[in-house]
Amino acid sequence: MATARLAATGKRKNAVAKVFLEPGEGRIVVNDRPVQEYFPREAWRATVQQPFVLTETSGRFNVVATLFGGGLSGQAGALRHGIAKVLLLVSPQFREKLKKEGLLTRDPRIKERKKYGQKGARKRFQYSKR
């Protein structure tokens, strides 16, 4: 078991999370605020907790994270990705469980760019025959 402070980076959409993990009682601090305050929705908090639940390490580590870019949903996903990556540094035996749930894979989906001559990425201007 690790006693030092471990670090990893998680990403999703345009959000980036720098995650620091240290032994503790399960506190999660995001941008100098408690996770309950930073992520008001329960779904976002559940997303953040998922790696700990899967590896059965809830309440054993403190997390200090710096998030930037994107929105809250993307930031929650980035934080989950970063926590999963840093848990691998704690114990390589977690790899199978985390990989099976897809937590180690960087979600490649990003916003598609708007095309010229169109209203958006896919939407066209209305066609008029006459």
N, C-alpha and C positions, 0 to 999 in steps of 0.2 A: 504494500500500500504506500502511496506517495505521501510525503510530509511537506514537500515544497509546494510553491505556487506554480501551477501549470497553466499554460495559455494556448489558445487556438482561435482561429478566425472562421466564422460562419457567414454564409451569404445566401440571399434569396431575393429575387427581383432586383431592385436597386438598393436594397438594404445590406449593410455590412455590420457584423457584430464581432467585437473583440471580447473574448470570454476568458476570464481568469478563475481558476478553480482551486480551492484550498480546503483542507479538512475543517469541518465545523458542524453546525447544528441545522443546516438546511436553509439559511437565509439567501435570498436572491435580491441583489441590488442592481438596478438598471439606471444608468446615467445619474447616479447619486440619489435615486428614489427607490423605495420598495417596489417590488414587482406588482403588488396589488394596486398601487397608485399609478404606476406607469401604464399597465395594461388593464383598463377598466372592465373589459369583457372577460367572462369566465372562460370562453373558448380559447382566447389568446393565452391565458394563464395555463390552461390544460396543455396547449401546444408546447409551451416552454417546459412543463414538467415531464412530458412524455419520455425523454431519454432516461430520467431517474426512475420512473415507474417501470420501464422495460428492464432495466438492469438491477432493479430492487435496491437502489442506493439512495432512496428518498431520505432526507434528514441527515445525511452523512457528510455533505459537502456544502460549503458556502460558495456562491457565485457572485462575482463582481463583473458587470458587463458594460461596455460602451457601445451604444448603437447610434448609427447615423445613416441617412439616406432612406428613401422609400417611405411607406406608410406604416402604420402599426401592425397590420397583418403580415407584411413582408418582414418587418423587424422581428416579430414573434417567430417566424419561420427561420430567419437568420440566427436568432439566439438558440433555437432548438438544434440547428445544424452545428453551431459552435460548441454547444454543450456535449453533443454526441461525439464530436471529434476529440474534445478534451478528455472525455471519459475513456476513450481508447488509450490515451497516454497513461491513465490510471491502471487499467488492466486490459491487455489485448484479448482476454477471454470474452469481453463484452461485444467483440466485433460481429460474431455470428448473429446475435439478437438484434443489434442495431442495424446491420446490413439487411436482414430479413424484412424489417419494417421500413427500409428505405431512408433511414435518417442520416446515412453517411453520404448520400448522393446529393450533389448540389442541383436543386431544381432549376433546369435551364430556361424555363418559361419567362420571357420578358415581354414588355409591350412592343407590339409591332409598329414600325414607323408609318407615318402618314405618307401616301403616295401623291405625287403631283397630278393635277387634273381630276382628283377625286376628293370626296368630302372627308374621308378618314382613311384608315388602313385598308379596310375592305369595302366600306359603304361608298356608293357612287352617287353622283348628282342625278336627279330625276330625269329620265329620258322623256323628251317631248317629240312626238311624231309630227305635229303641226304647230 
